[in-house]
Amino acid sequence: MNWHAPQLRSSPRKRGPRAAERGPWIPASAGMKGIARRAFMSLIAGAATTAWPLTARAQQGGMPTIGLLWPADAPPVFPRMESFRQGLRASTFVEGQNVAIELRYAQRGPQQLPELAAELVRSKVDVIFAGGDLAAGVAQQATSTIPIVTITDDIIGAGLIASLSRPGGNVTGVTILAPELSAKRLEILRDIIPGLSRVTALHDPTSGTSQATMTRARPAR
């Protein structure tokens, strides 16, 4: 595995418009609770290998390469890598034997993501796994031909696909749709804390997921 984190700077990605249509898409869940981290990363690895023709590349005599684009510094990535490898092995891909992994992580912050994504594109990886909607959006701006696998709470709100029934483009993966539960979380807080009148929420205005969460939470105030 190649590890690389250059100190580069670039502008953040522009967010796409939100589409209203919803329908069947890639496997979804009501939230991360109840899903073991190891099993979940294995699921993502499986999506990276089954949704796109890595096997075809191997049959052509070359070793397929998965590019990992992570929006944070390296330490949070390491505990998840073994789970990712387990998911690959479950799909008969073993790193160093019949698949290669190129990891790029934003050591100096998400402003590095555009250059890191461009590096993966220049490396001609076969598929990109992007950690979250920000990394996926940057990867989508960098390439319209390399398949991108991601996980995000609100895939439409992040501007990554047109709709769940007809996503189009080159992005696939898992959507959790956790923002749908925002109002219910506030209702539960009121049940737990009688007389609750003020709640503070940490909000990232650059995140489509964060925006969707706040939008759905406001009616429950």
N, C-alpha and C positions, 0 to 999 in steps of 0.2 A: 504494500500500500504506500502511496506517495502522500506525504503530508506537506502542506504548503500554506503559508499565511503571509503574503506580502503586505507591506504597509503602503496601501494605496488609498486614494480618495476619489470619489465620484459623486454625482448627484443622485438622490433617491429616485425610485421609480414613480411614474405617474399612475394613479389608480384608474381603473376602468369603471364604466358606468354600471350600476346595479340593474340586473334584469329581474322582472317580476315573476316569470314563469318558473314553476317548480314541478318536479316529477321524478320518476325513477332515475337513479344514477349509480355510481360505484358504491359498494357497501358502506352504509352509514350507521351511526350509533347515536344514542341520545346524549352521550358524553363519555369522558375518559374513565369515570368511576366504574369499577367492575371489570375493567380491561387491564390485565397485567401489563406492565411496561414491556417486559420481554416478549410476551405474545403479540403485543401491538406492533413492535418493531419488526417482528417476524412477518406479520401481515403485510407491512409496507414493503419488506424485501420481496415477499412473494408477488406483490403487485408489480414491482419493478421488473420481475423476470417473466411473469405470465402475461402482462398486458402488452408487452412489446417483444419483437422477434430477436431476443438475444441468442436463442438456439440456432436461428438461421445464420447468424454471424459465426457461431462456433462451427457449424457444418461447412462453412466456406473456408475453413482452415485458419481463421484468425481468432484471437482471444477477445471476447466481448468485454467492454469496459463500462462500468457504472460510475458516473460522476456524482459525488455527494456535495451539495452546496448548503453550508450551515451558517445561519445568520448571527452566531455568537462565537465567543472564544472557544478554544479547544476543549478544556476540561469537561464541560457538560456533554460533549460528544462521546467521549471515551466509554462511559458505562453502557451506552446504547449500541456500540459497534459490535459487541459479541452477539447481542440479540439479532442484529442485522445480518451477521454472518450465518447465524443459525437458520434464519429465514431463507437465506440463499442456499444453504446446504439442503434444506427441505425441498428445494426446487432443483436439486442435483448440481448446483453451482458451488464450487469450492475456490476461494480466493487463492490465486497463485497457480492453480491447476487448470481451470477452464473459465475463469473470470478474473478481471482486474478491477480494482477500486481506486479511483482518484478522489481524494478528499480535499475540499477547499473550505476553510472556515474564516469568518470575519474577525480576525484577532483585534482589530482596531475599531470595530463597530460596523453596523450595517451599511455605512457609506462605502465600504469596500466591496460590497456584493456585486455591483456591475462589472468591475474588472475581474473578479473571481469567476463570474459566470462566463465572461468572454474567454478566459483561459480554458475553461472546460470545453467550450465550443471549438476553440482552436485545437484542442487535444483530440477532437473528433470522438468524444465518448458516444456510446450507443444509446444511453438513457441517462437522464439527470434526476436524482432524487433531491428535492428541495425541501429543507426543513421549515415549513410554515408558509403563510401566504406572501410575506414580503420577499423571501428568497425565491418562491415560485414565480412571482410577478417579474422579478429581475431576470430570471432565467428565460421567461417567456419573451421578454424584450430582446434578449440576446439571440434567440433562435426560434424559428417557426417550424423547423423540421425535426429537431431532436426531441423525442418524447420526454415529457416531464411528469414525474410522479411526485405527489405532495400529500400533505395532510393539513387541513385547515378547518376551523369551526364553520365558516360561512364561505363556501367556494364562489358563490354568486356575488355576495357583498364585497368580496376581495377583488372582483373584476377579472377573475381567472377564466371563467366560462360564461357562455351566453345564457344557458339554462341547464337544469339538471337533466331534462329529457333529451335535449339536443346540445350538448356542451360544445361541440366543434373544436377546432384548434388542436393543440398538441399537449394538453394538460389532462391528466387523469389522477386517480388516487382515492383517498378516503376523506369524506366530509363528515364532521361530527355534529354540526348544527346545534352546538351548545347554546348559542344566543337565544334560541327558541325558549330556553328554560329560564331566561333572565327574570321575567315577571314572577314566575313561580318561586324563584329563590327569595325574592323580596316578600312574597306572601308567607313563606315559611319563617323568615326572620321575624315577621310581625307576630306569628303564632308563638314563636319561642320567646320573644321579648315583648311582653305586653306594654303598650304605651310608646313603642318605638316611633320616633318622629323625624329622625335625621339619620341618613346613611351616607357615608363617604365612599366614593368609587374612584379607583385609580384608572385613568382613561388615556389611551394612546390614540391621538387624533389621526395618526398616519396609518393606523391599522384598520383594514376593512372589518376584521372580526370584532375589534373593540367598538367601532362605530355601530355595528349591527347589535352588539350586546346592549349598548346604551339606548339605542332606539327602542328596543323591545322592553327595556326595563322601565322607561319613563311612564308608560300608562299605568303602571302598578304603584306609582307614588301616592 
